[in-house]
Amino acid sequence: MTDFELLFFAAVAVFFGYKLWSVLGKTNGEESSRATEAAIFAEKQKIAIAAREDAKEKILDFAKEAEAEEEDLPEDLRGDVASIQSIDSSFTLAKFSEGAARVFEKVVEEFSAGKLKMLKGFLSSDVYGGFEEVVEERKNQGVKLHTTIISMEEPEIMDIELRGNICQIMVKFVSEQINFIKNKAGEIIDGSKSHIEHVTDVWTFERNLKSKEPSWIIVGTQEA
């Protein structure tokens, strides 16, 4: 052992000896206060240890989830997903699909209601402009579209394209919807409240994988 190491461990021993003496070695009437402080310190240690264990469990769960997902990935998508994860290690196709499904439902509902301002954070300027034209046309005609999503299948990843840090993912959504249009008088002039349509949409999501902004933007929509 080197002289430096001996000095280091000696200093550590002196420090902990002093701390022990400061808590246990004095009898000046402050024992109760020191005991309370010691109890608080011990409780904080317990909380810190529990938090570390919880963090470990979450990391293990995430690793297991990613491993299970990799096994379920179609062969033609594994290379693309690996390329994405080389840039953004937090990416998983399962979480992306879950988020895309939620965004699909929100966009369909808000677009139907004509609440475009709610959608600005989800749409590219081109897609937003196209939606805006449709909503304005409805207003000019004095009609309102009503859409209710009854059910939706699990989104299908059709294609993944990576150009540098820019990633585009094409997703197919198959849903059952009720769609009808009312005029100014509140009369249904198209569709039905009882007719369920089987609707297939293909949307393209885009994101700069290096960006701190986690949101994927819809850059293309089409009805299949």
N, C-alpha and C positions, 0 to 999 in steps of 0.2 A: 504494500500500500504506500502511496507517495505521501510526502509531507503535506501537500495540499489537501489530499483526501482526509488525512488525520485531523488537520485543522478544521476542515468542513464538518466532519462528524462530531468533533468536539464542540463546535459552535452550535450545532443542532441539539446536542445533549444539554448544553447550558440553557438554550432557549426553552426547551420543553421542561427542564427542571424548574426554571423560573416561573413558567406558566402554571405548573403544578403547585408550586409553593404559594403563588398568588391566590390560588383557589382554595387550597387545603391547609396551608401552613400558617395562616394568620388567625388570631383569635381576638380581634379587636371589636367584636360586637356586630360585624357586618356579615357574619356567616350566613344568615337567612337570605340576604340580598345576593350573595355569591351563589348560594344553592339555587336560587330562582334563575339567575343568569345561566348557570350550568344546565338547568333543566330546559330552558329555552333553546340553548345552543344544541343540546342533544335532540330536541324535537326538530329543529331546523335540519340537523344532519339526517334524521329519518326521512324528512320530506325530500331532501336533495337526493338521497339514495333511491327512494321510491320513484322520483322523477326520472333518474337515470335508467332505472330498470324498465320503466314504461317506455322511454325512448328506444331502448334496445329492442323491446317487444315489437314496437311499431316498425323499426328497421327490418327486423326478421320477417314480419308479416308482409311488408312491401316486397322483400326479396322473394318470398314464397309466391306471392301474387304474380310478380314479373316472370318467375320461372314457369309457373303454371300457364300463364298467357303465352309464353314463347312456345310451349308444347302445342297449344291450340292454334297457333298462327298458321294460315295457309302457306304452303311452301313458297308461292310466288311473292308473298309479302314480307318474308323474314329478312331478306337482304335490305329492303327499303326501311323497315323498322329499325334494324341495326344501324343503318346510316343516320337515321334521325337521332337515335340515342347516342351516337358518337358526338353529336353537337349539343343535344339536350338530354342529359341522362335521366331526367325525371319523366320523360315521355313514356306512356304505355298506351297501346291501342285500345285497351278496354276502357280506360278513363277518357280517352278522346271520344270514343263512340258514345259513352254515357253523356258526356257534355254536349256532343253534337245533337243527340236526341232531344235534350232539354231545350237547346237553342231552336231546333226545328219547331217544336210545339209553341214556344214563345213567339217566334217570328210569324207563324201562320195565324195565331190568335190576334196579335197586335196589328198585323197587316189587314186582317179581316175587319177589325174595328176602326181602321184608318188612323191608328196612333203611331205614326211614323217616327216621331221624336224619340219614342222608346227604343227604336231599332237602330239608331245611328251608330251605336257602338258595336253592332253585329254585322253591318253591311259595308261593302266597298262603295265608293261614290257612284260608280256605274249602276250597281244593283239598286242602291237607294234611289237613284234618279228614275229608274224604270218603275219601281214601286210607287214613287211619287206621282208619276204620270197616270197610273191606273187609279190611284186614290182620287186625284183631281178629276178624272173623267167620271167617276162615280158621283162625286159632288155635283158636277155640272148637270148630270142626268137626274139628280135627285134620288138616287137609289143607295141602298146600304146592303153590303154583303154580310151574311152571318155564317160563321164556320165553327163547327164543334168537332174536335178530334175524339172519336169514340175509342179507338185502340190503335196501337202501332207495333209493328214487328221490330225486332232488333235491327238496327242500321247495318247495311252491308257495305263494306269498304270495297269499292270497285277499282280504284287506282291510286297510287301514291307517286308523286313526282317531286324530286328534290333538285333544285338548281342553286348551287352554292348553299347559302343559309335559308333560302326561301323554299318552303315546303307547301305543296298543294295536295290535298286529299279529297278524292271524289267519293261521295257517299250516296247510296240509294236508300230512300225512306219509303216504306210501304205502309200506308195507314188507311183506316176506315174513317170517313168523315161524313158529317151532315152539312150540306151547303145549300143555302137558299138566299134569294135577293128580294128585298122589299122596296116598294116605291114610297113616295112621300106620304101616301095615305095609310101606309103600314100593311099594304096588301102584298102577298107573295106573288111575284111575277115570274120567278124562275126558280127551279129546284123545289124541294119539299122538306118539311120538318121530320118526316118519317122515312125518307129514302136515304139509305146508307151507301155512299160511294166508296169504291176501292180505288185509292189514289196512289200513284207512284211518282215520286219526285227524285231528281238527281241534282244534288247541290255540291259545289266545290268550295272547300274551306282552305284558307291560306294563312300562313304565319311566318314571320322571320324568327327562326329558332334561336337566334342570338339576342332577340329583344327581351327586355325585362317585362314587357307587357305579355301576360299569359294567354290573352284572348285570341281565338281564331276568327278570321273575318270571312264572311261569305262573299265570294267573288264571282259566283255563277250559279244560276238556278234554271232548271228546265223540268218540264213535266214529261215523264216517259210514257 
